[in-house]
Amino acid sequence: MKGMRGLVLLGLFVLGAAPVAAADMSLYVKNQRSDGVALELFSRDRDTVWPGGDKVFLIDPRARKSVPISCNQGERLCWGAWVNGNDRLSAGVGPDNDQPCDTCCFICVEHSTETIDLAE
C-alpha cells in the first residue's frame, strides 16, 4: 500500500506538468529612420531575450527585415529598439527593457508575423 501511494503521487505530478508548445513566428521590422537601428525582443514570461548572447538584430537605415524567432505559444513578448551606437535614442521598452510601452508588446502565436514600424 505504501508503494502504491508513491506511484499515485508520481502520476499526479506527471499529469500536472504540461509541456510548453514551441511556436515559430516572424518579426517584420520596417526601419523608416535615416539611422541604423538595433533591436532586441524580451519575454515578459521568462528570462529570455532574442537574439540573445549579447547580440542584437541590426536593421539598416530605411530597410525592412524579416526576423524568424522561436518562442513559447502564448508567451508575451515586447520589443526594444534604439539608434545603433546611441541607446539614449530609443523606442519600445528600450535597450534595457525598462521603459513603459503600451504598443510594443504582443503574444507569441505559431506561424504568425508581427510588424514593427520604427518611424523617424
VMD Tcl script that builds the backbone (N, CA, C; Angstrom):
set m [mol new atoms 360]
animate dup $m
set s [atomselect $m all]
$s set {name element resname resid chain x y z} {
  {N N MET 1 A 0.824 -1.199 0.000}
  {CA C MET 1 A 0.000 0.000 0.000}
  {C C MET 1 A 0.861 1.254 0.000}
  {N N LYS 2 A 1.939 1.211 0.780}
  {CA C LYS 2 A 2.825 2.359 0.860}
  {C C LYS 2 A 3.431 2.672 -0.510}
  {N N GLY 3 A 3.851 1.651 -1.275}
  {CA C GLY 3 A 4.422 1.843 -2.605}
  {C C GLY 3 A 3.404 2.397 -3.589}
  {N N MET 4 A 2.147 2.003 -3.492}
  {CA C MET 4 A 1.095 2.491 -4.385}
  {C C MET 4 A 0.851 3.982 -4.207}
  {N N ARG 5 A 0.927 4.469 -2.987}
  {CA C ARG 5 A 0.712 5.889 -2.728}
  {C C ARG 5 A 1.770 6.712 -3.455}
  {N N GLY 6 A 3.021 6.247 -3.450}
  {CA C GLY 6 A 4.088 6.949 -4.166}
  {C C GLY 6 A 3.842 6.973 -5.665}
  {N N LEU 7 A 3.322 5.876 -6.218}
  {CA C LEU 7 A 3.015 5.836 -7.648}
  {C C LEU 7 A 1.886 6.788 -7.994}
  {N N VAL 8 A 0.879 6.853 -7.143}
  {CA C VAL 8 A -0.235 7.774 -7.381}
  {C C VAL 8 A 0.263 9.217 -7.350}
  {N N LEU 9 A 1.102 9.576 -6.386}
  {CA C LEU 9 A 1.645 10.929 -6.309}
  {C C LEU 9 A 2.509 11.239 -7.520}
  {N N LEU 10 A 3.315 10.276 -7.960}
  {CA C LEU 10 A 4.136 10.466 -9.139}
  {C C LEU 10 A 3.250 10.682 -10.365}
  {N N GLY 11 A 2.185 9.906 -10.497}
  {CA C GLY 11 A 1.253 10.055 -11.612}
  {C C GLY 11 A 0.596 11.421 -11.629}
  {N N LEU 12 A 0.223 11.951 -10.478}
  {CA C LEU 12 A -0.376 13.277 -10.400}
  {C C LEU 12 A 0.625 14.352 -10.799}
  {N N PHE 13 A 1.868 14.178 -10.387}
  {CA C PHE 13 A 2.898 15.152 -10.735}
  {C C PHE 13 A 3.119 15.186 -12.242}
  {N N VAL 14 A 3.206 14.035 -12.862}
  {CA C VAL 14 A 3.438 13.960 -14.302}
  {C C VAL 14 A 2.262 14.548 -15.067}
  {N N LEU 15 A 1.029 14.266 -14.640}
  {CA C LEU 15 A -0.140 14.816 -15.312}
  {C C LEU 15 A -0.211 16.332 -15.180}
  {N N GLY 16 A 0.240 16.879 -14.064}
  {CA C GLY 16 A 0.155 18.314 -13.832}
  {C C GLY 16 A 1.215 19.116 -14.551}
  {N N ALA 17 A 2.261 18.492 -15.036}
  {CA C ALA 17 A 3.353 19.202 -15.691}
  {C C ALA 17 A 3.155 19.156 -17.203}
  {N N ALA 18 A 2.346 20.042 -17.720}
  {CA C ALA 18 A 2.085 20.077 -19.157}
  {C C ALA 18 A 3.257 20.743 -19.881}
  {N N PRO 19 A 3.693 20.179 -20.996}
  {CA C PRO 19 A 4.797 20.789 -21.744}
  {C C PRO 19 A 4.356 22.085 -22.412}
  {N N VAL 20 A 5.300 22.982 -22.582}
  {CA C VAL 20 A 5.033 24.249 -23.254}
  {C C VAL 20 A 5.282 24.038 -24.746}
  {N N ALA 21 A 4.331 24.414 -25.562}
  {CA C ALA 21 A 4.455 24.234 -27.004}
  {C C ALA 21 A 5.288 25.353 -27.610}
  {N N ALA 22 A 6.302 24.976 -28.366}
  {CA C ALA 22 A 7.126 25.966 -29.060}
  {C C ALA 22 A 6.365 26.460 -30.284}
  {N N ALA 23 A 6.591 27.711 -30.619}
  {CA C ALA 23 A 5.952 28.309 -31.782}
  {C C ALA 23 A 7.006 29.065 -32.584}
  {N N ASP 24 A 6.969 28.894 -33.894}
  {CA C ASP 24 A 7.849 29.645 -34.784}
  {C C ASP 24 A 7.042 30.771 -35.394}
  {N N MET 25 A 7.553 31.985 -35.255}
  {CA C MET 25 A 6.882 33.139 -35.828}
  {C C MET 25 A 7.931 34.088 -36.386}
  {N N SER 26 A 7.500 35.195 -36.973}
  {CA C SER 26 A 8.418 36.157 -37.566}
  {C C SER 26 A 8.123 37.561 -37.094}
  {N N LEU 27 A 9.163 38.353 -37.048}
  {CA C LEU 27 A 9.037 39.794 -36.857}
  {C C LEU 27 A 9.344 40.433 -38.201}
  {N N TYR 28 A 8.527 41.364 -38.614}
  {CA C TYR 28 A 8.797 42.112 -39.839}
  {C C TYR 28 A 9.060 43.546 -39.397}
  {N N VAL 29 A 10.329 43.953 -39.471}
  {CA C VAL 29 A 10.746 45.259 -38.956}
  {C C VAL 29 A 10.909 46.220 -40.126}
  {N N LYS 30 A 10.207 47.357 -40.042}
  {CA C LYS 30 A 10.322 48.415 -41.048}
  {C C LYS 30 A 11.001 49.604 -40.386}
  {N N ASN 31 A 12.262 49.813 -40.721}
  {CA C ASN 31 A 13.016 50.941 -40.179}
  {C C ASN 31 A 12.869 52.120 -41.134}
  {N N GLN 32 A 12.024 53.083 -40.761}
  {CA C GLN 32 A 11.792 54.257 -41.587}
  {C C GLN 32 A 12.732 55.399 -41.219}
  {N N ARG 33 A 13.646 55.127 -40.309}
  {CA C ARG 33 A 14.591 56.138 -39.839}
  {C C ARG 33 A 15.776 56.264 -40.795}
  {N N SER 34 A 16.473 57.407 -40.718}
  {CA C SER 34 A 17.683 57.616 -41.512}
  {C C SER 34 A 18.907 57.048 -40.795}
  {N N ASP 35 A 18.706 56.488 -39.603}
  {CA C ASP 35 A 19.771 55.851 -38.834}
  {C C ASP 35 A 19.562 54.344 -38.807}
  {N N GLY 36 A 20.666 53.606 -38.694}
  {CA C GLY 36 A 20.560 52.176 -38.447}
  {C C GLY 36 A 20.030 51.954 -37.038}
  {N N VAL 37 A 19.313 50.868 -36.841}
  {CA C VAL 37 A 18.660 50.605 -35.563}
  {C C VAL 37 A 19.048 49.215 -35.059}
  {N N ALA 38 A 19.263 49.120 -33.754}
  {CA C ALA 38 A 19.455 47.841 -33.076}
  {C C ALA 38 A 18.141 47.495 -32.384}
  {N N LEU 39 A 17.801 46.207 -32.372}
  {CA C LEU 39 A 16.531 45.775 -31.799}
  {C C LEU 39 A 16.723 44.474 -31.035}
  {N N GLU 40 A 16.055 44.377 -29.885}
  {CA C GLU 40 A 16.003 43.142 -29.116}
  {C C GLU 40 A 14.554 42.862 -28.762}
  {N N LEU 41 A 14.274 41.609 -28.524}
  {CA C LEU 41 A 12.943 41.161 -28.136}
  {C C LEU 41 A 13.051 40.539 -26.757}
  {N N PHE 42 A 12.144 40.911 -25.846}
  {CA C PHE 42 A 12.190 40.469 -24.457}
  {C C PHE 42 A 10.921 39.700 -24.109}
  {N N SER 43 A 11.083 38.563 -23.431}
  {CA C SER 43 A 9.931 37.822 -22.935}
  {C C SER 43 A 9.470 38.439 -21.630}
  {N N ARG 44 A 8.168 38.560 -21.450}
  {CA C ARG 44 A 7.597 39.021 -20.185}
  {C C ARG 44 A 7.292 37.853 -19.251}
  {N N ASP 45 A 7.400 36.622 -19.785}
  {CA C ASP 45 A 7.022 35.442 -19.018}
  {C C ASP 45 A 8.201 34.617 -18.514}
  {N N ARG 46 A 9.377 34.878 -19.041}
  {CA C ARG 46 A 10.579 34.155 -18.611}
  {C C ARG 46 A 11.801 35.010 -18.917}
  {N N ASP 47 A 12.937 34.608 -18.438}
  {CA C ASP 47 A 14.172 35.369 -18.593}
  {C C ASP 47 A 14.825 35.019 -19.927}
  {N N THR 48 A 14.236 35.505 -21.028}
  {CA C THR 48 A 14.732 35.205 -22.366}
  {C C THR 48 A 14.735 36.470 -23.211}
  {N N VAL 49 A 15.811 36.616 -24.006}
  {CA C VAL 49 A 15.981 37.751 -24.912}
  {C C VAL 49 A 16.366 37.201 -26.275}
  {N N TRP 50 A 15.826 37.810 -27.341}
  {CA C TRP 50 A 16.195 37.440 -28.701}
  {C C TRP 50 A 16.932 38.599 -29.330}
  {N N PRO 51 A 18.015 38.430 -30.054}
  {CA C PRO 51 A 18.562 37.139 -30.432}
  {C C PRO 51 A 19.375 36.466 -29.328}
  {N N GLY 52 A 19.684 37.164 -28.258}
  {CA C GLY 52 A 20.397 36.570 -27.127}
  {C C GLY 52 A 21.904 36.575 -27.331}
  {N N GLY 53 A 22.625 36.130 -26.316}
  {CA C GLY 53 A 24.078 36.048 -26.401}
  {C C GLY 53 A 24.757 37.380 -26.633}
  {N N ASP 54 A 24.247 38.458 -26.020}
  {CA C ASP 54 A 24.800 39.806 -26.193}
  {C C ASP 54 A 24.809 40.266 -27.651}
  {N N LYS 55 A 23.888 39.759 -28.451}
  {CA C LYS 55 A 23.743 40.172 -29.842}
  {C C LYS 55 A 22.451 40.958 -29.989}
  {N N VAL 56 A 22.321 41.675 -31.103}
  {CA C VAL 56 A 21.104 42.424 -31.427}
  {C C VAL 56 A 20.762 42.183 -32.888}
  {N N PHE 57 A 19.507 42.450 -33.241}
  {CA C PHE 57 A 19.118 42.468 -34.640}
  {C C PHE 57 A 19.466 43.864 -35.155}
  {N N LEU 58 A 20.240 43.955 -36.216}
  {CA C LEU 58 A 20.592 45.244 -36.809}
  {C C LEU 58 A 19.761 45.463 -38.057}
  {N N ILE 59 A 19.127 46.637 -38.133}
  {CA C ILE 59 A 18.304 46.981 -39.286}
  {C C ILE 59 A 18.881 48.258 -39.882}
  {N N ASP 60 A 19.297 48.181 -41.125}
  {CA C ASP 60 A 19.906 49.318 -41.810}
  {C C ASP 60 A 18.896 50.464 -41.963}
  {N N PRO 61 A 19.406 51.690 -42.208}
  {CA C PRO 61 A 18.516 52.834 -42.429}
  {C C PRO 61 A 17.563 52.573 -43.601}
  {N N ARG 62 A 16.316 52.922 -43.420}
  {CA C ARG 62 A 15.262 52.801 -44.434}
  {C C ARG 62 A 15.111 51.370 -44.970}
  {N N ALA 63 A 15.468 50.389 -44.173}
  {CA C ALA 63 A 15.413 48.986 -44.608}
  {C C ALA 63 A 14.240 48.263 -43.963}
  {N N ARG 64 A 13.930 47.118 -44.527}
  {CA C ARG 64 A 12.913 46.213 -43.997}
  {C C ARG 64 A 13.585 44.868 -43.823}
  {N N LYS 65 A 13.260 44.211 -42.712}
  {CA C LYS 65 A 13.934 42.941 -42.420}
  {C C LYS 65 A 12.956 42.000 -41.745}
  {N N SER 66 A 12.952 40.751 -42.188}
  {CA C SER 66 A 12.148 39.722 -41.557}
  {C C SER 66 A 13.068 38.893 -40.661}
  {N N VAL 67 A 12.643 38.705 -39.410}
  {CA C VAL 67 A 13.449 38.007 -38.419}
  {C C VAL 67 A 12.648 36.832 -37.859}
  {N N PRO 68 A 13.098 35.591 -38.078}
  {CA C PRO 68 A 12.393 34.451 -37.501}
  {C C PRO 68 A 12.783 34.259 -36.037}
  {N N ILE 69 A 11.810 33.891 -35.208}
  {CA C ILE 69 A 12.088 33.565 -33.810}
  {C C ILE 69 A 11.302 32.320 -33.428}
  {N N SER 70 A 11.763 31.667 -32.395}
  {CA C SER 70 A 11.035 30.550 -31.805}
  {C C SER 70 A 10.731 30.936 -30.367}
  {N N CYS 71 A 9.451 30.921 -30.009}
  {CA C CYS 71 A 9.020 31.346 -28.683}
  {C C CYS 71 A 8.004 30.332 -28.161}
  {N N ASN 72 A 7.553 30.537 -26.951}
  {CA C ASN 72 A 6.536 29.655 -26.376}
  {C C ASN 72 A 5.146 30.156 -26.756}
  {N N GLN 73 A 4.321 29.264 -27.268}
  {CA C GLN 73 A 2.956 29.610 -27.651}
  {C C GLN 73 A 2.266 30.342 -26.499}
  {N N GLY 74 A 1.719 31.540 -26.762}
  {CA C GLY 74 A 1.013 32.312 -25.749}
  {C C GLY 74 A 1.904 33.219 -24.918}
  {N N GLU 75 A 3.194 33.165 -25.136}
  {CA C GLU 75 A 4.142 33.993 -24.379}
  {C C GLU 75 A 3.991 35.462 -24.777}
  {N N ARG 76 A 4.120 36.349 -23.815}
  {CA C ARG 76 A 4.032 37.785 -24.079}
  {C C ARG 76 A 5.435 38.307 -24.353}
  {N N LEU 77 A 5.601 38.978 -25.498}
  {CA C LEU 77 A 6.893 39.494 -25.935}
  {C C LEU 77 A 6.814 40.998 -26.150}
  {N N CYS 78 A 7.899 41.704 -25.839}
  {CA C CYS 78 A 7.980 43.147 -26.061}
  {C C CYS 78 A 9.300 43.468 -26.756}
  {N N TRP 79 A 9.286 44.460 -27.628}
  {CA C TRP 79 A 10.500 44.835 -28.333}
  {C C TRP 79 A 11.054 46.154 -27.819}
  {N N GLY 80 A 12.367 46.252 -27.914}
  {CA C GLY 80 A 13.070 47.487 -27.603}
  {C C GLY 80 A 14.014 47.785 -28.751}
  {N N ALA 81 A 14.054 49.032 -29.192}
  {CA C ALA 81 A 14.911 49.424 -30.311}
  {C C ALA 81 A 15.606 50.738 -29.962}
  {N N TRP 82 A 16.752 50.941 -30.571}
  {CA C TRP 82 A 17.499 52.175 -30.350}
  {C C TRP 82 A 18.398 52.435 -31.546}
  {N N VAL 83 A 18.795 53.702 -31.697}
  {CA C VAL 83 A 19.712 54.065 -32.766}
  {C C VAL 83 A 21.026 53.335 -32.512}
  {N N ASN 84 A 21.507 52.639 -33.517}
  {CA C ASN 84 A 22.743 51.873 -33.382}
  {C C ASN 84 A 23.891 52.826 -33.015}
  {N N GLY 85 A 24.478 52.619 -31.849}
  {CA C GLY 85 A 25.560 53.478 -31.368}
  {C C GLY 85 A 25.111 54.553 -30.402}
  {N N ASN 86 A 23.796 54.725 -30.217}
  {CA C ASN 86 A 23.287 55.743 -29.296}
  {C C ASN 86 A 22.016 55.225 -28.628}
  {N N ASP 87 A 22.176 54.468 -27.551}
  {CA C ASP 87 A 20.996 53.865 -26.923}
  {C C ASP 87 A 20.154 54.861 -26.133}
  {N N ARG 88 A 20.549 56.140 -26.109}
  {CA C ARG 88 A 19.698 57.159 -25.472}
  {C C ARG 88 A 18.522 57.525 -26.382}
  {N N LEU 89 A 18.648 57.245 -27.676}
  {CA C LEU 89 A 17.552 57.471 -28.616}
  {C C LEU 89 A 16.882 56.127 -28.862}
  {N N SER 90 A 15.843 55.848 -28.069}
  {CA C SER 90 A 15.253 54.515 -28.099}
  {C C SER 90 A 13.745 54.551 -28.290}
  {N N ALA 91 A 13.202 53.375 -28.579}
  {CA C ALA 91 A 11.751 53.193 -28.758}
  {C C ALA 91 A 11.356 51.882 -28.100}
  {N N GLY 92 A 10.069 51.665 -27.984}
  {CA C GLY 92 A 9.586 50.439 -27.348}
  {C C GLY 92 A 9.973 50.426 -25.882}
  {N N VAL 93 A 10.396 49.263 -25.390}
  {CA C VAL 93 A 10.799 49.147 -23.984}
  {C C VAL 93 A 12.260 49.533 -23.775}
  {N N GLY 94 A 12.925 49.981 -24.854}
  {CA C GLY 94 A 14.301 50.449 -24.766}
  {C C GLY 94 A 15.309 49.309 -24.694}
  {N N PRO 95 A 16.592 49.665 -24.681}
  {CA C PRO 95 A 17.648 48.649 -24.703}
  {C C PRO 95 A 17.757 47.838 -23.414}
  {N N ASP 96 A 17.229 48.380 -22.326}
  {CA C ASP 96 A 17.316 47.688 -21.036}
  {C C ASP 96 A 15.984 47.093 -20.584}
  {N N ASN 97 A 14.985 47.108 -21.477}
  {CA C ASN 97 A 13.667 46.555 -21.163}
  {C C ASN 97 A 13.065 47.215 -19.920}
  {N N ASP 98 A 13.255 48.528 -19.797}
  {CA C ASP 98 A 12.787 49.208 -18.590}
  {C C ASP 98 A 11.919 50.443 -18.874}
  {N N GLN 99 A 11.472 50.614 -20.118}
  {CA C GLN 99 A 10.634 51.754 -20.464}
  {C C GLN 99 A 9.181 51.306 -20.599}
  {N N PRO 100 A 8.235 52.133 -20.158}
  {CA C PRO 100 A 6.820 51.770 -20.328}
  {C C PRO 100 A 6.427 51.845 -21.802}
  {N N CYS 101 A 5.600 50.925 -22.224}
  {CA C CYS 101 A 5.170 50.918 -23.619}
  {C C CYS 101 A 3.878 50.120 -23.743}
  {N N ASP 102 A 2.853 50.737 -24.267}
  {CA C ASP 102 A 1.565 50.066 -24.441}
  {C C ASP 102 A 1.430 49.403 -25.804}
  {N N THR 103 A 2.207 49.837 -26.782}
  {CA C THR 103 A 2.007 49.364 -28.156}
  {C C THR 103 A 3.169 48.526 -28.687}
  {N N CYS 104 A 4.088 48.114 -27.830}
  {CA C CYS 104 A 5.259 47.379 -28.320}
  {C C CYS 104 A 5.297 45.934 -27.819}
  {N N CYS 105 A 4.190 45.428 -27.344}
  {CA C CYS 105 A 4.135 44.047 -26.862}
  {C C CYS 105 A 3.090 43.270 -27.662}
  {N N PHE 106 A 3.307 41.969 -27.763}
  {CA C PHE 106 A 2.398 41.099 -28.496}
  {C C PHE 106 A 2.511 39.688 -27.937}
  {N N ILE 107 A 1.636 38.819 -28.396}
  {CA C ILE 107 A 1.594 37.424 -27.948}
  {C C ILE 107 A 2.205 36.529 -29.021}
  {N N CYS 108 A 3.015 35.573 -28.587}
  {CA C CYS 108 A 3.617 34.597 -29.494}
  {C C CYS 108 A 2.532 33.667 -30.020}
  {N N VAL 109 A 2.373 33.626 -31.347}
  {CA C VAL 109 A 1.379 32.772 -32.000}
  {C C VAL 109 A 2.066 32.047 -33.151}
  {N N GLU 110 A 1.926 30.737 -33.179}
  {CA C GLU 110 A 2.529 29.894 -34.217}
  {C C GLU 110 A 2.181 30.392 -35.616}
  {N N HIS 111 A 3.170 30.435 -36.489}
  {CA C HIS 111 A 3.025 30.798 -37.906}
  {C C HIS 111 A 2.423 32.188 -38.113}
  {N N SER 112 A 2.736 33.119 -37.218}
  {CA C SER 112 A 2.229 34.486 -37.384}
  {C C SER 112 A 3.400 35.433 -37.634}
  {N N THR 113 A 3.068 36.651 -38.023}
  {CA C THR 113 A 4.063 37.698 -38.240}
  {C C THR 113 A 3.632 38.941 -37.484}
  {N N GLU 114 A 4.516 39.491 -36.718}
  {CA C GLU 114 A 4.265 40.745 -36.006}
  {C C GLU 114 A 5.081 41.833 -36.716}
  {N N THR 115 A 4.417 42.938 -37.078}
  {CA C THR 115 A 5.099 44.035 -37.761}
  {C C THR 115 A 5.504 45.109 -36.761}
  {N N ILE 116 A 6.744 45.557 -36.870}
  {CA C ILE 116 A 7.273 46.628 -36.033}
  {C C ILE 116 A 7.653 47.781 -36.935}
  {N N ASP 117 A 6.992 48.941 -36.775}
  {CA C ASP 117 A 7.281 50.136 -37.542}
  {C C ASP 117 A 8.119 51.078 -36.704}
  {N N LEU 118 A 9.309 51.390 -37.179}
  {CA C LEU 118 A 10.190 52.332 -36.477}
  {C C LEU 118 A 10.206 53.627 -37.263}
  {N N ALA 119 A 9.399 54.593 -36.826}
  {CA C ALA 119 A 9.255 55.854 -37.537}
  {C C ALA 119 A 10.381 56.819 -37.188}
  {N N GLU 120 A 10.586 57.787 -38.058}
  {CA C GLU 120 A 11.610 58.829 -37.874}
  {C C GLU 120 A 11.372 59.617 -36.628}
}
mol reanalyze $m
mol bondsrecalc $m
mol representation Tube
mol addrep $m
